[in-house]
C-alpha cells in the first residue's frame, strides 16, 4: 500500500487490495492512534471508490439489451458518476 495514488484514479482491484491491507493493519492493533485514524480515513475513501465501481459495473450489466431469444443484442449508454 503506498497511499500516494489518489483514490479517485484507482482501479477497482487496486483499491480493494489496498483496502484489505489497511483492514489488516487496523485489525492488528499495532498502529498508533493517529496512524489508525489516517488509515481509517483512507479506508473509507477506498470503500466508497469500490462501491462506486461496483455500482457502475452493475449498471453496465443491467444496461445490456437482449434480443427476442435472450441473447445480448447490445448495450445502452449510461453515465457513471
TIVO-2410 file (N, C-alpha, C; in nm, 3 decimals):
# residues 81
REC num residu      c1      c2      c3 atome chaine
REC   1      X   0.085  -0.118   0.000     N      A
REC   1      X   0.000   0.000   0.000    CA      A
REC   1      X   0.089   0.123   0.000     C      A
REC   2      X   0.071   0.208  -0.099     N      A
REC   2      X   0.155   0.327  -0.099    CA      A
REC   2      X   0.079   0.450  -0.050     C      A
REC   3      X  -0.052   0.453  -0.063     N      A
REC   3      X  -0.130   0.566  -0.016    CA      A
REC   3      X  -0.109   0.693  -0.096     C      A
REC   4      X  -0.019   0.688  -0.196     N      A
REC   4      X   0.012   0.807  -0.273    CA      A
REC   4      X  -0.081   0.824  -0.393     C      A
REC   5      X  -0.137   0.716  -0.441     N      A
REC   5      X  -0.226   0.724  -0.556    CA      A
REC   5      X  -0.359   0.783  -0.513     C      A
REC   6      X  -0.406   0.888  -0.583     N      A
REC   6      X  -0.538   0.943  -0.549    CA      A
REC   6      X  -0.645   0.834  -0.565     C      A
REC   7      X  -0.732   0.822  -0.467     N      A
REC   7      X  -0.833   0.718  -0.466    CA      A
REC   7      X  -0.920   0.723  -0.590     C      A
REC   8      X  -0.956   0.843  -0.635     N      A
REC   8      X  -1.046   0.856  -0.750    CA      A
REC   8      X  -0.982   0.815  -0.882     C      A
REC   9      X  -0.853   0.785  -0.881     N      A
REC   9      X  -0.783   0.739  -1.002    CA      A
REC   9      X  -0.753   0.590  -0.998     C      A
REC  10      X  -0.790   0.523  -0.889     N      A
REC  10      X  -0.752   0.383  -0.871    CA      A
REC  10      X  -0.848   0.288  -0.941     C      A
REC  11      X  -0.793   0.182  -0.996     N      A
REC  11      X  -0.874   0.074  -1.049    CA      A
REC  11      X  -0.937   0.001  -0.931     C      A
REC  12      X  -1.049  -0.063  -0.956     N      A
REC  12      X  -1.119  -0.136  -0.851    CA      A
REC  12      X  -1.027  -0.234  -0.779     C      A
REC  13      X  -0.954  -0.313  -0.856     N      A
REC  13      X  -0.870  -0.416  -0.799    CA      A
REC  13      X  -0.763  -0.358  -0.706     C      A
REC  14      X  -0.703  -0.248  -0.747     N      A
REC  14      X  -0.600  -0.183  -0.665    CA      A
REC  14      X  -0.660  -0.124  -0.537     C      A
REC  15      X  -0.777  -0.061  -0.551     N      A
REC  15      X  -0.843  -0.003  -0.435    CA      A
REC  15      X  -0.881  -0.113  -0.335     C      A
REC  16      X  -0.933  -0.223  -0.385     N      A
REC  16      X  -0.972  -0.334  -0.298    CA      A
REC  16      X  -0.851  -0.394  -0.227     C      A
REC  17      X  -0.741  -0.410  -0.300     N      A
REC  17      X  -0.620  -0.466  -0.240    CA      A
REC  17      X  -0.567  -0.376  -0.129     C      A
REC  18      X  -0.564  -0.246  -0.155     N      A
REC  18      X  -0.516  -0.153  -0.052    CA      A
REC  18      X  -0.611  -0.152   0.067     C      A
REC  19      X  -0.741  -0.157   0.040     N      A
REC  19      X  -0.840  -0.161   0.148    CA      A
REC  19      X  -0.818  -0.283   0.237     C      A
REC  20      X  -0.795  -0.398   0.175     N      A
REC  20      X  -0.769  -0.521   0.252    CA      A
REC  20      X  -0.644  -0.507   0.338     C      A
REC  21      X  -0.540  -0.444   0.284     N      A
REC  21      X  -0.416  -0.425   0.359    CA      A
REC  21      X  -0.440  -0.334   0.480     C      A
REC  22      X  -0.517  -0.228   0.458     N      A
REC  22      X  -0.546  -0.135   0.568    CA      A
REC  22      X  -0.627  -0.205   0.677     C      A
REC  23      X  -0.726  -0.282   0.637     N      A
REC  23      X  -0.807  -0.354   0.736    CA      A
REC  23      X  -0.717  -0.446   0.819     C      A
REC  24      X  -0.625  -0.514   0.754     N      A
REC  24      X  -0.532  -0.600   0.826    CA      A
REC  24      X  -0.450  -0.522   0.927     C      A
REC  25      X  -0.402  -0.406   0.887     N      A
REC  25      X  -0.323  -0.323   0.978    CA      A
REC  25      X  -0.406  -0.275   1.096     C      A
REC  26      X  -0.530  -0.233   1.067     N      A
REC  26      X  -0.616  -0.185   1.176    CA      A
REC  26      X  -0.654  -0.299   1.271     C      A
REC  27      X  -0.680  -0.416   1.215     N      A
REC  27      X  -0.716  -0.531   1.299    CA      A
REC  27      X  -0.601  -0.578   1.387     C      A
REC  28      X  -0.478  -0.555   1.344     N      A
REC  28      X  -0.363  -0.599   1.423    CA      A
REC  28      X  -0.354  -0.524   1.555     C      A
REC  29      X  -0.403  -0.400   1.556     N      A
REC  29      X  -0.396  -0.320   1.678    CA      A
REC  29      X  -0.259  -0.266   1.709     C      A
REC  30      X  -0.167  -0.278   1.613     N      A
REC  30      X  -0.029  -0.235   1.636    CA      A
REC  30      X  -0.003  -0.089   1.599     C      A
REC  31      X  -0.099  -0.023   1.539     N      A
REC  31      X  -0.078   0.114   1.491    CA      A
REC  31      X  -0.109   0.216   1.601     C      A
REC  32      X  -0.038   0.326   1.598     N      A
REC  32      X  -0.065   0.436   1.690    CA      A
REC  32      X  -0.202   0.497   1.656     C      A
REC  33      X  -0.259   0.567   1.751     N      A
REC  33      X  -0.392   0.624   1.732    CA      A
REC  33      X  -0.399   0.715   1.610     C      A
REC  34      X  -0.307   0.807   1.596     N      A
REC  34      X  -0.308   0.899   1.482    CA      A
REC  34      X  -0.296   0.825   1.350     C      A
REC  35      X  -0.210   0.724   1.346     N      A
REC  35      X  -0.194   0.643   1.226    CA      A
REC  35      X  -0.322   0.566   1.197     C      A
REC  36      X  -0.384   0.512   1.300     N      A
REC  36      X  -0.509   0.439   1.283    CA      A
REC  36      X  -0.619   0.527   1.226     C      A
REC  37      X  -0.626   0.651   1.274     N      A
REC  37      X  -0.727   0.744   1.224    CA      A
REC  37      X  -0.702   0.774   1.076     C      A
REC  38      X  -0.578   0.799   1.039     N      A
REC  38      X  -0.544   0.826   0.899    CA      A
REC  38      X  -0.575   0.704   0.812     C      A
REC  39      X  -0.543   0.586   0.862     N      A
REC  39      X  -0.573   0.464   0.787    CA      A
REC  39      X  -0.724   0.447   0.770     C      A
REC  40      X  -0.798   0.475   0.876     N      A
REC  40      X  -0.944   0.462   0.869    CA      A
REC  40      X  -1.002   0.558   0.766     C      A
REC  41      X  -0.951   0.681   0.763     N      A
REC  41      X  -0.998   0.779   0.664    CA      A
REC  41      X  -0.969   0.731   0.522     C      A
REC  42      X  -0.850   0.680   0.499     N      A
REC  42      X  -0.813   0.628   0.366    CA      A
REC  42      X  -0.901   0.508   0.332     C      A
REC  43      X  -0.924   0.420   0.428     N      A
REC  43      X  -1.008   0.303   0.405    CA      A
REC  43      X  -1.150   0.344   0.367     C      A
REC  44      X  -1.200   0.446   0.431     N      A
REC  44      X  -1.335   0.494   0.400    CA      A
REC  44      X  -1.343   0.543   0.255     C      A
REC  45      X  -1.241   0.615   0.211     N      A
REC  45      X  -1.237   0.663   0.073    CA      A
REC  45      X  -1.227   0.545  -0.025     C      A
REC  46      X  -1.145   0.446   0.009     N      A
REC  46      X  -1.129   0.329  -0.076    CA      A
REC  46      X  -1.258   0.249  -0.085     C      A
REC  47      X  -1.327   0.233   0.028     N      A
REC  47      X  -1.454   0.161   0.030    CA      A
REC  47      X  -1.556   0.231  -0.061     C      A
REC  48      X  -1.559   0.363  -0.055     N      A
REC  48      X  -1.651   0.439  -0.139    CA      A
REC  48      X  -1.615   0.420  -0.287     C      A
REC  49      X  -1.488   0.422  -0.320     N      A
REC  49      X  -1.442   0.403  -0.458    CA      A
REC  49      X  -1.484   0.264  -0.508     C      A
REC  50      X  -1.463   0.162  -0.426     N      A
REC  50      X  -1.502   0.027  -0.466    CA      A
REC  50      X  -1.653   0.018  -0.487     C      A
REC  51      X  -1.729   0.078  -0.398     N      A
REC  51      X  -1.875   0.076  -0.411    CA      A
REC  51      X  -1.919   0.145  -0.539     C      A
REC  52      X  -1.857   0.258  -0.572     N      A
REC  52      X  -1.891   0.330  -0.695    CA      A
REC  52      X  -1.860   0.246  -0.818     C      A
REC  53      X  -1.743   0.181  -0.818     N      A
REC  53      X  -1.705   0.098  -0.933    CA      A
REC  53      X  -1.797  -0.022  -0.948     C      A
REC  54      X  -1.837  -0.083  -0.836     N      A
REC  54      X  -1.930  -0.196  -0.842    CA      A
REC  54      X  -2.067  -0.151  -0.892     C      A
REC  55      X  -2.112  -0.034  -0.846     N      A
REC  55      X  -2.240   0.019  -0.893    CA      A
REC  55      X  -2.236   0.046  -1.043     C      A
REC  56      X  -2.125   0.100  -1.091     N      A
REC  56      X  -2.110   0.127  -1.235    CA      A
REC  56      X  -2.110  -0.003  -1.314     C      A
REC  57      X  -2.042  -0.105  -1.262     N      A
REC  57      X  -2.040  -0.234  -1.331    CA      A
REC  57      X  -2.179  -0.295  -1.335     C      A
REC  58      X  -2.252  -0.285  -1.225     N      A
REC  58      X  -2.389  -0.338  -1.221    CA      A
REC  58      X  -2.478  -0.265  -1.321     C      A
REC  59      X  -2.463  -0.134  -1.329     N      A
REC  59      X  -2.542  -0.056  -1.425    CA      A
REC  59      X  -2.511  -0.099  -1.568     C      A
REC  60      X  -2.385  -0.125  -1.597     N      A
REC  60      X  -2.349  -0.171  -1.732    CA      A
REC  60      X  -2.411  -0.306  -1.762     C      A
REC  61      X  -2.408  -0.396  -1.665     N      A
REC  61      X  -2.467  -0.528  -1.685    CA      A
REC  61      X  -2.617  -0.516  -1.707     C      A
REC  62      X  -2.682  -0.434  -1.626     N      A
REC  62      X  -2.826  -0.416  -1.638    CA      A
REC  62      X  -2.865  -0.347  -1.768     C      A
REC  63      X  -2.770  -0.272  -1.827     N      A
REC  63      X  -2.798  -0.199  -1.949    CA      A
REC  63      X  -2.785  -0.285  -2.075     C      A
REC  64      X  -2.739  -0.408  -2.059     N      A
REC  64      X  -2.726  -0.495  -2.175    CA      A
REC  64      X  -2.865  -0.529  -2.226     C      A
REC  65      X  -2.887  -0.502  -2.352     N      A
REC  65      X  -3.017  -0.533  -2.411    CA      A
REC  65      X  -3.017  -0.674  -2.465     C      A
REC  66      X  -3.128  -0.742  -2.451     N      A
REC  66      X  -3.142  -0.877  -2.500    CA      A
REC  66      X  -3.235  -0.879  -2.620     C      A
REC  67      X  -3.206  -0.971  -2.715     N      A
REC  67      X  -3.296  -0.986  -2.830    CA      A
REC  67      X  -3.410  -1.081  -2.791     C      A
REC  68      X  -3.496  -1.113  -2.887     N      A
REC  68      X  -3.613  -1.197  -2.860    CA      A
REC  68      X  -3.577  -1.334  -2.806     C      A
REC  69      X  -3.458  -1.383  -2.838     N      A
REC  69      X  -3.416  -1.516  -2.790    CA      A
REC  69      X  -3.330  -1.509  -2.664     C      A
REC  70      X  -3.319  -1.391  -2.605     N      A
REC  70      X  -3.245  -1.378  -2.480    CA      A
REC  70      X  -3.096  -1.360  -2.497     C      A
REC  71      X  -3.050  -1.336  -2.619     N      A
REC  71      X  -2.906  -1.313  -2.643    CA      A
REC  71      X  -2.877  -1.163  -2.632     C      A
REC  72      X  -2.756  -1.135  -2.591     N      A
REC  72      X  -2.716  -0.994  -2.581    CA      A
REC  72      X  -2.720  -0.932  -2.719     C      A
REC  73      X  -2.792  -0.821  -2.731     N      A
REC  73      X  -2.807  -0.754  -2.860    CA      A
REC  73      X  -2.737  -0.620  -2.863     C      A
REC  74      X  -2.680  -0.579  -2.754     N      A
REC  74      X  -2.611  -0.451  -2.749    CA      A
REC  74      X  -2.620  -0.396  -2.609     C      A
REC  75      X  -2.569  -0.278  -2.593     N      A
REC  75      X  -2.573  -0.215  -2.462    CA      A
REC  75      X  -2.636  -0.077  -2.475     C      A
REC  76      X  -2.684  -0.027  -2.364     N      A
REC  76      X  -2.740   0.107  -2.357    CA      A
REC  76      X  -2.638   0.194  -2.286     C      A
REC  77      X  -2.612   0.311  -2.336     N      A
REC  77      X  -2.516   0.401  -2.272    CA      A
REC  77      X  -2.572   0.448  -2.139     C      A
REC  78      X  -2.483   0.472  -2.046     N      A
REC  78      X  -2.519   0.530  -1.918    CA      A
REC  78      X  -2.403   0.615  -1.872     C      A
REC  79      X  -2.432   0.705  -1.781     N      A
REC  79      X  -2.327   0.790  -1.726    CA      A
REC  79      X  -2.300   0.747  -1.583     C      A
REC  80      X  -2.184   0.689  -1.560     N      A
REC  80      X  -2.145   0.651  -1.423    CA      A
REC  80      X  -2.094   0.774  -1.352     C      A
REC  81      X  -2.139   0.793  -1.230     N      A
REC  81      X  -2.092   0.911  -1.155    CA      A
REC  81      X  -1.992   0.874  -1.052     C      A
***
